Amino acid sequence: MRFTPLAAVFLILIGAACAPSIATATPSPSSPARSARINDPARLSPSTAPAPASPAADIPVKPAGHNRFRVVSFVDEVLGWAAGSSPDGTAFLVHTEDGGRTWSALPAPSAYLTAGDELRFVDAQHGWLRTNVLMSTAGDCGRPPTAPPVCRTVILHTSDGGHTWQEQLGVEHAGRLGPGLRALTVLDAHHAWAVHVGSVDSTPNTYSSCTPFDCGIGVVATTDGTTWAPVGDLPAPVDGMDFVDAQTGFASVHTDKNEPGAPTNTASIVVTHDGGRTWSTQLRVDGPGPRLFVTFIDHQIGLALERDVATCGGSWCWLYGLHRTSDTGQTWNKVLPSPAEISGAWWSPRGRFTTLGTPTFTSATVGWIPITRDATEEGSTSGVLVTSDGGRSWKRMPAASAGWADVSDLAAYGSNAWIVGQRAGDQDSFVAHTTDRGWTWNYPLTGRP
């Protein structure tokens, strides 16, 4: 497997949970369940050893104090899972069968859950979790990687609804460049893809930590739901990936002008028609610091959120645009341009500095964009943008007075959405649920972080 060299520091904004992020489950085509990535490792080593398990609780739970919800996934209007981390970073897992009104504890996988991890269920039994495991008891996966690495990025899989988990793939962190695996996208119980960031040594399929100048960006995949293998290379660092069938997928990548052969900063949407083996460019955007975060509603309709990272300061950004395709990416139209001034921000009625996650759609008209951070004169709040016209206009939900301080993940089905966030007042972590496209919210699951 050949990897493309990386000649500048790899920038990835979490999620995705970046990301794009976005994984497609298998509900009815009219109202699919979707998960949104919030824009965030020494060999490919399959393993079948299950994580330690304990009996599942049969009663609604409220995780003990100092827990923090990180990720959420739903496959329809009733079946869902949420996971988070305890004060020491170890994972906990809960499950609902009534749309989130009540939750039950499941045995937690042996993992160190952090912001930007990805939980992707495709049906009542099958799901994947991209997360971290410690390589030594002296490590902390929540802090910047050190040399030598103390954590591995892993992909865990369950085939019994989250009661037991098996590690299918593990890669060391790519030095200080973050997780060695990212951009997990899941199609069904057999097909899933991820991006592997790392260096290649003289032995095939063995990898080690890399520097900004020798990292490779490869695509790994499973076609049987169990074994993973390298399939191809992306042309540049990835910001998100989404597959619409076993052969057709889209990725958003970027290059920096100080890389060899790159005279300007560029973001691109690239497409594969052979399961990730080869990629070609569909949309290219040049500018001071463009990034694209891509999601597809179906085979024809897709959207890409454009962010200019040159306008970001700390946790804030203020320049966004939105591209849309209705012909499988052959042509893209900019349905919402980037404004010349923040006062014209389509994502913020008050012209605030904002950090947005990857769009996720449940139909050709209904879509969501999580607001990770939103700066006001009083401080920072969070929320979600909702569209009912296919992305041409957006409304912020809920009002800033709801007191959300952070949003780390989002799942949606039809008019339903589930948000993982944190409250500004008491710093409680929560999973919030709406059944009316964000007009009203309830908070069935909370825990003090």
C-alpha positions as CSV (number, residue, x, y, z in Angstrom):
1,M,0.0,0.0,0.0
2,R,1.4,3.3,-1.0
3,F,0.9,6.4,1.1
4,T,1.0,10.0,-0.1
5,P,3.5,12.2,1.7
6,L,2.3,14.9,3.9
7,A,4.5,18.0,3.8
8,A,2.8,20.3,6.3
9,V,1.3,20.0,9.7
10,F,-1.9,17.9,9.5
11,L,-4.8,20.0,10.6
12,I,-8.0,18.2,11.6
13,L,-10.9,19.8,13.4
14,I,-12.6,17.3,15.7
15,G,-14.9,15.1,14.5
16,A,-15.4,14.4,13.1
17,A,-15.7,14.0,14.9
18,C,-15.0,15.9,11.4
19,A,-16.7,14.6,10.8
20,P,-18.0,14.6,8.2
21,S,-19.1,13.3,9.2
22,I,-21.2,11.4,8.6
23,A,-22.2,7.7,8.9
24,T,-25.3,6.3,7.2
25,A,-27.4,3.7,9.0
26,T,-30.0,1.5,7.4
27,P,-33.5,2.9,8.2
28,S,-36.1,3.7,5.6
29,P,-34.9,5.9,2.7
30,S,-37.5,8.6,3.4
31,S,-36.1,9.4,6.9
32,P,-32.7,8.0,7.4
33,A,-30.8,8.1,10.7
34,R,-27.7,10.1,10.5
35,S,-24.8,11.0,12.8
36,A,-22.9,14.2,12.6
37,R,-19.2,14.5,13.0
38,I,-17.9,17.4,15.1
39,N,-14.9,18.5,13.3
40,D,-11.6,15.3,15.4
41,P,-2.0,3.9,16.3
42,A,1.8,0.8,15.5
43,R,0.3,-1.6,13.2
44,L,-2.9,-2.8,11.5
45,S,-3.6,-5.6,14.0
46,P,-7.0,-7.4,14.0
47,S,-8.0,-8.9,17.3
48,T,-10.9,-11.0,18.5
49,A,-10.4,-10.7,22.2
50,P,-13.6,-9.3,23.7
51,A,-13.6,-6.4,26.2
52,P,-14.4,-7.2,29.8
53,A,-18.1,-7.1,30.5
54,S,-20.4,-6.8,33.4
55,P,-24.2,-7.4,33.7
56,A,-26.3,-4.8,32.0
57,A,-28.7,-2.8,34.1
58,D,-32.4,-3.0,33.4
59,I,-33.5,0.3,34.9
60,P,-33.2,3.9,33.7
61,V,-29.8,5.3,34.6
62,K,-28.3,8.7,35.4
63,P,-24.5,8.3,35.3
64,A,-22.8,9.3,38.5
65,G,-21.3,12.7,39.0
66,H,-18.3,13.8,37.0
67,N,-19.2,11.8,33.9
68,R,-19.2,13.4,30.4
69,F,-21.2,12.2,27.4
70,R,-19.2,12.3,24.2
71,V,-21.0,10.5,21.4
72,V,-24.5,9.4,20.4
73,S,-26.0,7.1,17.7
74,F,-29.5,6.2,16.7
75,V,-30.7,3.8,14.0
76,D,-34.4,4.9,14.0
77,E,-36.8,6.9,16.2
78,V,-36.5,4.6,19.2
79,L,-33.2,2.6,19.3
80,G,-30.1,4.6,20.3
81,W,-26.8,4.5,22.2
82,A,-24.8,7.1,24.0
83,A,-21.2,6.8,25.4
84,G,-19.0,9.0,27.4
85,S,-16.1,9.1,29.8
86,S,-15.7,9.0,33.6
87,P,-13.3,11.4,35.4
88,D,-10.3,9.1,34.6
89,G,-11.3,8.9,30.9
90,T,-12.6,5.3,31.0
91,A,-15.7,4.7,28.9
92,F,-19.3,4.2,29.9
93,L,-22.2,3.1,27.6
94,V,-26.0,3.5,27.8
95,H,-28.9,2.3,25.6
96,T,-32.5,3.4,24.9
97,E,-35.3,1.6,23.3
98,D,-37.9,4.4,23.6
99,G,-36.3,7.3,21.7
100,G,-34.3,8.5,24.7
101,R,-37.0,8.8,27.4
102,T,-35.3,6.1,29.5
103,W,-31.8,4.7,29.3
104,S,-30.2,1.5,30.6
105,A,-26.5,0.9,31.3
106,L,-24.5,-1.5,29.1
107,P,-21.1,-3.1,29.9
108,A,-18.6,-0.5,28.8
109,P,-15.8,-1.4,26.3
110,S,-12.3,-1.2,27.7
111,A,-11.5,2.2,26.2
112,Y,-10.4,5.7,27.0
113,L,-13.2,7.9,25.4
114,T,-12.2,11.5,24.4
115,A,-13.8,14.3,22.5
116,G,-13.9,13.7,18.7
117,D,-14.5,9.9,19.0
118,E,-17.1,8.3,16.7
119,L,-20.0,5.9,17.5
120,R,-21.8,4.4,14.5
121,F,-24.6,1.9,14.8
122,V,-26.3,0.6,11.7
123,D,-29.0,-1.6,13.2
124,A,-30.1,-3.1,16.6
125,Q,-27.1,-5.4,16.8
126,H,-24.2,-4.0,14.8
127,G,-22.1,-0.9,15.6
128,W,-18.6,0.5,15.5
129,L,-16.7,2.8,17.9
130,R,-13.6,4.7,17.0
131,T,-11.9,5.5,20.3
132,N,-8.6,5.1,22.2
133,V,-6.9,2.6,24.5
134,L,-4.0,3.2,26.7
135,M,-0.7,1.5,26.0
136,S,0.6,2.1,29.5
137,T,-1.0,2.9,32.9
138,A,1.0,6.2,33.0
139,G,-0.7,7.6,29.9
140,D,-3.6,10.0,29.3
141,C,-5.3,9.8,25.9
142,G,-7.0,13.2,26.5
143,R,-3.7,15.1,26.3
144,P,-1.5,15.8,23.2
145,P,0.4,12.7,22.2
146,T,3.9,12.3,23.5
147,A,7.0,10.5,22.2
148,P,6.8,7.6,22.5
149,P,3.1,7.3,22.1
150,V,1.1,6.2,25.1
151,C,-2.2,5.6,23.3
152,R,-3.6,3.7,20.3
153,T,-6.6,4.6,18.2
154,V,-8.8,1.6,17.9
155,I,-11.9,0.6,16.0
156,L,-14.2,-1.6,18.2
157,H,-17.1,-3.6,16.9
158,T,-20.2,-5.1,18.5
159,S,-22.6,-7.6,17.0
160,D,-24.9,-7.9,20.0
161,G,-26.2,-4.4,20.5
162,G,-23.3,-3.1,22.5
163,H,-23.1,-5.8,25.2
164,T,-19.7,-7.0,24.1
165,W,-17.0,-5.3,22.0
166,Q,-14.1,-6.7,20.0
167,E,-11.1,-4.7,18.8
168,Q,-10.8,-5.0,15.0
169,L,-8.1,-2.5,14.2
170,G,-5.5,-0.6,16.3
171,V,-3.0,2.0,15.3
172,E,-0.6,4.1,17.4
173,H,-1.2,7.8,17.5
174,A,0.6,9.5,14.7
175,G,3.0,11.5,16.9
176,R,1.6,14.9,17.7
177,L,-0.7,14.8,14.7
178,G,-3.4,13.2,16.7
179,P,-5.4,9.9,16.2
180,G,-3.9,7.4,13.8
181,L,-7.4,6.5,12.7
182,R,-10.1,9.0,11.9
183,A,-13.1,9.8,9.6
184,L,-15.0,6.5,10.3
185,T,-17.9,6.0,7.9
186,V,-20.2,3.0,8.1
187,L,-22.6,1.8,5.4
188,D,-24.1,-1.4,6.7
189,A,-23.2,-4.4,8.9
190,H,-20.5,-5.5,6.4
191,H,-19.0,-2.3,5.0
192,A,-17.1,0.4,6.8
193,W,-14.1,2.7,6.0
194,A,-11.7,4.8,8.0
195,V,-8.6,6.9,7.3
196,H,-5.2,5.8,8.6
197,V,-2.6,8.4,9.2
198,G,1.0,7.1,9.7
199,S,4.4,6.3,8.3
200,V,5.2,3.1,6.4
201,D,8.4,1.2,7.1
202,S,10.1,-1.5,5.1
203,T,7.7,-4.2,6.3
204,P,4.3,-4.3,4.5
205,N,1.3,-3.1,6.6
206,T,3.4,-2.0,9.6
207,Y,3.2,1.6,10.7
208,S,4.8,3.9,13.2
209,S,4.5,7.5,14.4
210,C,5.2,10.1,11.7
211,T,6.2,13.7,11.4
212,P,4.4,16.4,9.4
213,F,6.7,15.7,6.5
214,D,6.5,11.9,6.2
215,C,2.9,11.0,7.1
216,G,0.7,9.1,4.7
217,I,-3.0,9.2,4.4
218,G,-4.5,5.8,3.5
219,V,-8.0,4.4,3.4
220,V,-8.7,1.1,5.3
221,A,-11.9,-0.8,4.9
222,T,-13.9,-3.9,5.9
223,T,-16.2,-5.7,3.5
224,D,-17.2,-8.5,5.8
225,G,-17.8,-6.5,9.0
226,T,-14.8,-8.2,10.7
227,T,-11.4,-7.9,8.9
228,W,-9.9,-4.6,7.8
229,A,-7.3,-4.1,5.1
230,P,-5.7,-1.1,3.2
231,V,-7.5,-0.3,0.0
232,G,-6.0,2.9,-1.3
233,D,-4.6,6.4,-0.7
234,L,-6.1,9.8,-0.4
235,P,-4.3,12.6,-2.2
236,A,-4.1,14.9,0.8
237,P,-5.0,15.2,4.6
238,V,-8.6,14.4,5.2
239,D,-11.3,16.4,6.9
240,G,-14.3,14.1,6.4
241,M,-15.5,11.1,4.4
242,D,-18.9,9.6,3.4
243,F,-19.9,6.5,1.4
244,V,-23.3,6.1,-0.3
245,D,-22.8,2.5,-1.4
246,A,-20.1,-0.2,-1.4
247,Q,-18.2,1.4,-4.3
248,T,-19.0,5.2,-4.2
249,G,-17.6,7.4,-1.6
250,F,-16.6,11.1,-1.1
251,A,-13.9,12.7,1.0
252,S,-13.0,16.2,1.8
253,V,-9.2,16.9,1.8
254,H,-6.9,19.9,1.9
255,T,-3.4,20.9,1.0
256,D,-1.2,23.8,2.2
257,K,0.8,26.1,0.0
258,N,4.1,25.2,1.7
259,E,3.7,21.6,0.6
260,P,5.7,20.6,-2.5
261,G,3.7,21.4,-5.7
262,A,1.0,23.4,-3.8
263,P,1.2,27.1,-4.7
264,T,-1.9,28.0,-2.7
265,N,-4.1,26.6,0.1
266,T,-6.7,24.3,-1.4
267,A,-9.7,22.3,-0.2
268,S,-11.2,19.6,-2.4
269,I,-14.0,17.1,-2.6
270,V,-12.7,13.8,-4.1
271,V,-14.7,10.8,-5.2
272,T,-14.1,7.1,-5.5
273,H,-16.1,4.6,-7.6
274,D,-14.1,1.5,-6.6
275,G,-14.5,1.3,-2.8
276,G,-11.7,3.7,-2.0
277,R,-8.9,2.4,-4.2
278,T,-8.6,5.4,-6.4
279,W,-9.9,9.0,-6.0
280,S,-10.5,11.9,-8.4
281,T,-11.3,15.6,-7.7
282,Q,-14.8,17.0,-8.1
283,L,-14.7,20.4,-6.3
284,R,-11.7,22.6,-5.6
285,V,-11.7,25.7,-3.5
286,D,-8.6,28.0,-3.2
287,G,-8.1,30.6,-0.5
288,P,-6.3,31.6,2.7
289,G,-7.2,28.5,4.6
290,P,-10.2,26.6,3.1
291,R,-11.6,23.4,4.6
292,L,-14.6,21.4,3.3
293,F,-16.8,19.0,5.4
294,V,-18.9,16.7,3.2
295,T,-22.1,14.7,3.7
296,F,-24.4,13.0,1.2
297,I,-28.2,12.6,1.6
298,D,-28.5,9.9,-1.1
299,H,-26.6,8.9,-4.2
300,Q,-27.4,12.2,-5.9
301,I,-27.7,15.0,-3.3
302,G,-24.7,16.1,-1.2
303,L,-23.6,19.1,0.7
304,A,-20.2,20.5,1.7
305,L,-19.7,23.1,4.4
306,E,-16.8,25.4,3.6
307,R,-14.8,26.9,6.5
308,D,-11.9,29.3,6.1
309,V,-9.5,28.4,9.0
310,A,-7.6,31.6,8.3
311,T,-10.5,33.4,10.0
312,C,-10.3,31.2,13.1
313,G,-8.9,32.5,16.4
314,G,-8.7,30.1,19.2
315,S,-12.0,28.2,19.2
316,W,-13.8,30.7,17.0
317,C,-14.3,30.9,13.2
318,W,-16.6,33.3,11.3
319,L,-16.3,32.6,7.5
320,Y,-18.6,29.8,6.2
321,G,-20.2,28.9,2.9
322,L,-22.3,25.9,1.8
323,H,-22.0,24.0,-1.5
324,R,-24.6,21.6,-2.8
325,T,-24.7,18.9,-5.6
326,S,-27.8,17.2,-7.1
327,D,-25.9,15.0,-9.6
328,T,-23.5,12.8,-7.5
329,G,-20.9,15.6,-7.3
330,Q,-20.4,16.2,-11.0
331,T,-21.4,19.8,-10.5
332,W,-21.5,21.8,-7.3
333,N,-23.3,25.1,-6.6
334,K,-22.6,27.4,-3.7
335,V,-26.1,27.9,-2.3
336,L,-24.8,30.0,0.6
337,P,-21.8,32.2,0.0
338,S,-19.3,33.3,2.5
339,P,-20.2,36.8,3.6
340,A,-17.7,39.7,3.3
341,E,-18.4,40.7,6.9
342,I,-19.6,38.8,10.0
343,S,-22.7,40.9,10.2
344,G,-24.0,39.0,7.1
345,A,-23.4,35.6,8.7
346,W,-26.2,33.2,7.5
347,W,-25.4,30.8,10.4
348,S,-25.7,33.5,13.1
349,P,-28.5,36.1,13.3
350,R,-26.4,38.2,15.7
351,G,-23.2,38.0,13.7
352,R,-21.4,35.9,16.2
353,F,-18.1,34.1,16.0
354,T,-19.1,30.4,15.7
355,T,-17.6,27.0,15.3
356,L,-19.8,24.7,13.2
357,G,-19.8,20.9,12.8
358,T,-20.5,18.8,9.7
359,P,-24.0,19.0,8.3
360,T,-26.2,15.9,8.6
361,F,-29.5,15.4,6.7
362,T,-32.4,13.0,7.2
363,S,-34.2,13.9,4.0
364,A,-33.7,16.0,0.9
365,T,-35.1,19.0,2.9
366,V,-34.5,18.5,6.6
367,G,-30.9,18.9,7.9
368,W,-28.9,19.9,10.9
369,I,-25.6,21.6,11.6
370,P,-24.3,21.4,15.2
371,I,-22.9,24.6,16.7
372,T,-19.9,23.6,18.8
373,R,-19.1,27.1,20.0
374,D,-21.0,30.4,19.7
375,A,-19.5,33.5,21.1
376,T,-21.8,36.2,22.7
377,E,-21.1,39.3,24.8
378,E,-22.1,37.2,27.8
379,G,-19.8,34.3,27.0
380,S,-20.0,31.2,24.8
381,T,-23.2,29.2,24.0
382,S,-24.0,26.3,21.7
383,G,-27.0,25.0,19.7
384,V,-27.9,23.6,16.3
385,L,-28.8,25.0,13.0
386,V,-31.9,23.5,11.3
387,T,-33.0,23.7,7.6
388,S,-36.3,22.6,6.1
389,D,-35.5,23.6,2.5
390,G,-32.5,21.5,1.7
391,G,-29.9,23.9,3.1
392,R,-30.9,27.1,1.4
393,S,-31.8,28.8,4.7
394,W,-31.1,27.9,8.4
395,K,-32.6,28.7,11.7
396,R,-30.7,28.6,15.0
397,M,-32.2,26.2,17.7
398,P,-32.7,26.6,20.6
399,A,-32.3,30.2,21.6
400,A,-29.1,31.2,23.4
401,S,-31.1,31.4,26.6
402,A,-31.2,27.6,26.7
403,G,-27.7,27.7,28.1
404,W,-25.9,25.2,26.1
405,A,-22.1,25.6,26.5
406,D,-20.8,22.8,24.3
407,V,-22.1,20.4,21.7
408,S,-19.9,17.4,20.9
409,D,-22.1,15.1,18.8
410,L,-25.5,14.9,17.1
411,A,-27.7,12.1,15.7
412,A,-30.9,12.6,13.7
413,Y,-33.8,10.6,12.3
414,G,-36.7,12.4,10.5
415,S,-37.8,15.3,12.7
416,N,-36.0,13.9,15.7
417,A,-32.5,14.8,16.8
418,W,-30.4,13.9,19.8
419,I,-27.7,16.3,21.0
420,V,-24.7,15.5,23.3
421,G,-23.7,18.7,25.0
422,Q,-22.9,20.5,28.2
423,R,-25.0,23.1,30.1
424,A,-23.5,26.5,30.7
425,G,-25.0,27.1,34.2
426,D,-24.1,24.0,36.2
427,Q,-21.7,22.3,33.6
428,D,-23.9,19.2,33.6
429,S,-23.3,16.9,30.6
430,F,-26.5,16.0,28.8
431,V,-28.3,14.1,26.0
432,A,-31.1,16.4,24.7
433,H,-33.9,15.2,22.4
434,T,-36.3,17.0,20.1
435,T,-39.2,15.7,18.1
436,D,-40.1,18.9,16.3
437,R,-37.0,19.9,14.5
438,G,-35.5,21.8,17.4
439,W,-38.4,24.0,18.6
440,T,-38.6,22.2,21.9
441,W,-36.1,20.0,23.8
442,N,-36.2,17.6,26.7
443,Y,-33.2,16.4,28.8
444,P,-33.8,12.8,29.8
445,L,-30.2,12.0,30.5
446,T,-27.8,14.3,32.5
447,G,-24.7,13.9,34.5
448,R,-22.3,16.3,36.1
449,P,-19.0,16.3,34.2
